[in-house]
């Protein structure tokens, strides 16, 4: 489990954090399937199994805000993945690879 350093995360309930993660995941899959320009709230809500696009607006101020959360999470996950790989490398060459 990753440590979350986002100050907002400490103020969220477990339910709110789970809903935000659900929306972020749906955004990622929607972009993968339809591209960013076609990643409408309606498509994201449908992918996430939400009853209303208003639930997205409740958790994220805008599509830009949602995309920032997606990008931040992806970059954080890549960094953690690379850290694990580099820590397990036994030589400098292996770490570089």
C-alpha positions as CSV (number, residue, x, y, z in Angstrom):
1,X,0.0,0.0,0.0
2,X,1.4,3.4,-0.9
3,X,1.7,6.2,1.5
4,X,-0.4,9.2,0.5
5,X,1.2,12.6,1.2
6,X,-1.8,14.6,-0.2
7,X,-3.1,16.8,2.6
8,X,-6.7,16.3,1.2
9,X,-6.4,12.6,1.8
10,X,-6.1,13.0,5.6
11,X,-9.4,14.9,5.6
12,X,-11.4,12.3,3.5
13,X,-13.5,9.6,5.0
14,X,-12.8,6.0,3.9
15,X,-15.9,6.2,1.7
16,X,-14.8,9.4,0.1
17,X,-11.3,8.2,-0.6
18,X,-12.7,5.0,-2.1
19,X,-15.1,6.9,-4.3
20,X,-12.4,9.2,-5.6
21,X,-10.2,6.2,-6.4
22,X,-13.1,4.6,-8.2
23,X,-13.6,7.8,-10.3
24,X,-9.8,8.1,-11.0
25,X,-9.7,4.5,-12.2
26,X,-12.7,5.0,-14.4
27,X,-11.1,8.1,-15.9
28,X,-7.9,6.1,-16.7
29,X,-9.9,3.4,-18.4
30,X,-12.1,5.9,-20.2
31,X,-9.1,7.8,-21.6
32,X,-7.6,4.5,-22.7
33,X,-10.7,3.5,-24.5
34,X,-11.9,6.8,-25.9
35,X,-9.0,9.3,-25.6
36,X,-8.9,12.4,-23.3
37,X,-11.1,14.6,-25.5
38,X,-13.9,12.1,-25.5
39,X,-13.6,11.2,-21.8
40,X,-16.9,12.9,-20.8
41,X,-18.3,12.8,-17.3
42,X,-21.1,10.6,-18.7
43,X,-18.6,8.0,-19.9
44,X,-16.6,8.2,-16.7
45,X,-19.7,7.8,-14.6
46,X,-20.9,4.9,-16.6
47,X,-17.5,3.2,-16.4
48,X,-17.4,3.8,-12.6
49,X,-21.0,2.5,-12.2
50,X,-22.1,5.8,-10.8
51,X,-25.8,6.8,-10.8
52,X,-25.0,10.5,-11.6
53,X,-22.2,12.6,-13.1
54,X,-22.8,14.9,-10.2
55,X,-20.9,12.4,-8.0
56,X,-17.8,13.3,-10.1
57,X,-18.4,17.0,-9.7
58,X,-18.8,16.5,-5.9
59,X,-15.4,14.9,-5.6
60,X,-13.5,16.9,-8.3
61,X,-13.9,20.6,-9.1
62,X,-13.3,20.1,-12.8
63,X,-12.1,17.7,-15.5
64,X,-8.7,19.3,-15.1
65,X,-8.7,18.6,-11.4
66,X,-9.6,15.0,-12.0
67,X,-6.9,14.7,-14.7
68,X,-4.3,16.2,-12.2
69,X,-5.2,13.5,-9.7
70,X,-4.8,10.8,-12.4
71,X,-1.4,12.2,-13.5
72,X,-0.2,12.5,-10.0
73,X,-1.2,9.0,-9.2
74,X,0.4,7.5,-12.3
75,X,3.7,9.4,-11.7
76,X,3.7,8.3,-8.0
77,X,3.1,4.7,-9.0
78,X,5.8,4.7,-11.6
79,X,8.2,6.2,-9.1
80,X,7.4,3.5,-6.5
81,X,7.7,0.8,-9.1
82,X,11.1,2.1,-10.2
83,X,12.3,2.4,-6.6
84,X,11.5,-1.3,-6.0
85,X,13.3,-2.3,-9.1
86,X,16.3,-0.3,-8.4
87,X,16.5,-1.5,-4.8
88,X,16.5,-5.1,-5.9
89,X,19.3,-4.5,-8.4
90,X,22.6,-6.0,-7.4
91,X,24.9,-4.0,-9.6
92,X,25.0,-0.4,-10.8
93,X,24.5,-1.7,-14.4
94,X,21.4,-3.6,-13.3
95,X,20.1,-0.5,-11.5
96,X,20.6,1.5,-14.7
97,X,18.8,-1.1,-16.8
